Amino acid sequence: MVLSIKARRDEAGLSAGELLIDGRWRPAGDGNLWTHHHPATAEEVGTFAIAGVADVDAAVRSARAAFDDGPWPRARAKDRIRVLRRIADGIRGHAEELQTLVALDNGVPVSFGETYAMSVECVADIFEHHAGWVDKIGGETLPGYQGGDHMVFTLREPVGAVAAVIPWNGPLLLAAQKLAPALAAGCTVVLKPSEFATFSVLRLVRIIEEAGLPAGVLNVVTGPGETTGDALINHPLIDKITFTGSRGVGRKVLAAAANGIKRVSLELGGKSPSVVFPDADVYAAATTTMGTVTLGLSGQACVAHTRALVHRDVYDEFLAIVEAMAALVNYGDPFHPETTASPLINERQLDRVLGYIESGRAEGARLIVGGDRLDGELAAGNFVQPTVFADVSNDATIAREEIFGPVLAVIPFTDEDEAIRLANDTSYGLAATVWTADVRRAFRMTKALRAGTVGVNGYQLEPHVAFGGHGQSGLNREGGRSSIEAYTELKTVLIPTSDEMM
């Protein structure tokens, strides 16, 4: 039987997605629509507005006016806290609906929603965590360093109108990581979701709106990056751009930020290493590493550990386990509880991943398992078999570039020094995992690895800690205190306390 999501689509009752500008939902000015097709079946899911330049300008001006003259940046802490907590409660109350919309957007199985970092509960926790920051956004007092009697202190103030651009792989999580701290700090926002994951974000925004956010504080423009996104990041009235996505688009964002001297936060992906030593629990290391590459998002995640650096003493054991695990991955209906992995998001990404697999073969890596597109009842979808290459050189294309698909490159090493050299020999530096029973080695490795996050004998995302990377993995951090700092400006105040000149 050919796979279909039509029944779920019809059950969801999707209407044409509109733009949110100054508290009013409306179609695009020119009436243009984007039709979204499901990555598992190629069936039409629904349509939504493509915001043109005039629509984006209206959204940015709405955010600008709400920041310059509106109540949100000037609201009492208790009022912002109440709104953010109502948002968290609203998200929890619509958890099943939101998870269904994510599966209709990007094909990620609903079973993956049970994984905390990708769950609706985590999204709610992000808003709740940042609600706790609202009444703690402060500066410091400093003693006078020279001159007469005076007070010196600092204030943290909201950065202004923010352009937030998010990708399709974790639409709710990544929207929350940007919206929650921005709103907590008192900023206003124009949000642009990916054209490949829009419906879940539009529903999230309606929940946020229902929590009592004033008109104009949050505006939403939908459409492709080449038109809608470019108009947003280049708008002169935007004070800060925050972007999660590919390195190539990140360069465009950085150029736009440079042109306007805008504040910018970038999270651009990774080529994360999983470093396995001979004293490790090899089964746990292999299943966890392979899981990040094949389960859930099928490797379409910046933190997927797509480079496995494995000590030669346990190399064959590791390969045997990941090969066996590849056979356990279940593709299919994203709403079926036994489905464990998603399709690739579109045909362009499918062709890209298959091209990387061919380059792995051509450059001499040993193919252990996988390497082909799935056919049969899944032929209409963008499915690629879980793929493992062994004996990969760290100079190979599949070891250097972010593939964003279910492809694992396994690289042998002999000692700790070689492992560090291989792990750090990359232009990325987002996440890493060290597998060892030796606590001293664990500390040595965490200090030596150039990565924004290092997990020891496991890896997970938390809503209250800093997340981001070194090198071409991006700029600045999201989560916890660092996210509040990213959406505020520091102002120094000098006040004389006597008639004596400073």
PyMOL commands that set and color helices and strands:
alter all, ss='L'
color gray80, all
select helices_A, chain A and resi 6-12+53-69+72-74+77-93+95-106+110-114+116-118+120-131+134-136+171-185+199-210+225-233+247-260+282-294+312-326+347-362+376-378+397-400+416-424+439-448+471-473+480-486
alter helices_A, ss='H'
color red, helices_A
select strands_A, chain A and resi 19-21+24-26+33-37+44-49+141-142+150-158+161-165+188-192+218-220+240-244+263-267+273-276+307-311+366-369+387-390+407-413+431-435+453-456+474-475+488-496
alter strands_A, ss='S'
color yellow, strands_A
deselect
rebuild
show_as cartoon
